[in-house]
Amino acid sequence: MNFILATASGTSATGGSMSMILMIVAMFAIMYFIMIRPQKKRQKEEEAMRNAVDVGDEITTIGGICGRVVTVKENHLIIETGADRNKMQITKWAVQANNTANERLAAERQAAKEAQEKALAEKKAAKSKKKSKED
């Protein structure tokens, strides 16, 4: 509105238009850091997971099919599903989750947690020994 009034009266509104441009640039920067950057990071993680699929891994596809990887090719996987071991060929981009890798990660986290608890218990035992020696 000020721009229209300033133009009609013949005065320059460069200060108002500069602030408007700065606001638009700031909005694009905020949108980039809130939406685009995290999405690209997620895509890179998914691509790394799909490239790390190996023979013997349990996977789940985007269609909900669970199976064990039998063969890994450049762009395709052959998986076994069900008790009768049906084989099917899928593309790598259709892999949603590598269940074997998730289980390994959970086991590593559990082992780290147990090691941390053990170290804490040893510290407490050492403190109690130290106190009993002082008494």
N, C-alpha and C positions, 0 to 999 in steps of 0.2 A: 504494500500500500504506500509506504514512504517513497519507494522507487517511482511509482506512478506520479505521485505529487511532486517529487523533485524534478522529474522529467518535464512535467507540465509547466512548472514554474521556470524551467531553464537552468536550474542549478545541477551540479554534478552529484551523483550518488555513488561514487566509487567506494566509499567506506562501507556502505550497506551491502553492495554487491560483493566486496571482498570478504566480509563476514559470512555471507551466504555461501560463498565458495568454500571457505574454511570449514563451515559446518558440514557441507556435503562430503568433503575429503575426510573429515573426522568420522562421519557416519560409515563411510566405506572402510576405514581403518578398523573401526570397532567391529563391523560385520566380518572382516577378514579374521581377526583374532578370536572371535566368538564362534564362528560357523565354519569357515573354509579351512583354516589351519588344523583344527582337531579332526575334521573329516579326512584330510590328506594323511594325517598321522595314523588314523585307524585303517585306512586303505593300505598303507605300507606294512602295518603289522599283519593284516590279513594275507597280503601277498607273500610275506616272509613265512607265515604259517603254511600256506599252500605249497610253497617251494620246499619246505622242510619235511613234507609228507614222505615217508619211507615205506618199504615193503614190511608188512606185519603190523602196521599201525591200524588202530580202530578209528574210523572216521564217521562223521555224520554229514550227509549232503544237505543242501538247502531245501530239498524235497522231503527230508526227514528219513531217508534211507540210511540205515546203519550197516556197516560192513567192515571187513578186514581187507587191506590193500594187498593185492597179489602181484601186480606189475605196475611199475611207474614208467611212463613214457614222457616225451617232451610236454605235450599238452593234454594227455589223457591218462587216466588211471583205470585199472581193471580191479574190481572189488568182488569179494565173495560175500553173499548175504544168506541168512537163514541156515537152518539145520541141514538142508539138502545141498548146501554150498553152490547156489546159483551164482554164476559170474555175470557181471555186467560192466560195460565200459562207460565211464563218465568223463566229463572234461574237468580239468583242475579247478576252474573257477567255480564249479558247483560244490566244492568242499566248504562246509560251514564251520566245522570244528574237528580238530584232531584230538580225539578222546584220550589216546595214549599219552600224548604230550601233556594234556591237562592233568592226567593222573600222575605223571612224573613230577610235574610242577607242584601239585598238592602234596606228594610224598616228600619232596625237597623242603617245602615250607614246614611240614610237620616235623621233619628231622631237625631243621634249624631251631624250631620252637622247643623241641625236647632238649637239644644241646644247650640252649639258653637257660632253660629251667634247671638243668643239671649243674651248669656253672654257677647259677644263683644259689642252689642248694649247697654246693661245695664252699662258696663264700660264707654262707651262714654257719656251716659246720666249722670252718676255720676261725670265724669270729668267736663262736661259743668255746672252742678249745683255748683260744687266746685268753678269754675271760676266766675260764676255769683255772688256767695256769697262774693268772695274776692273783686269784683268791687263795 
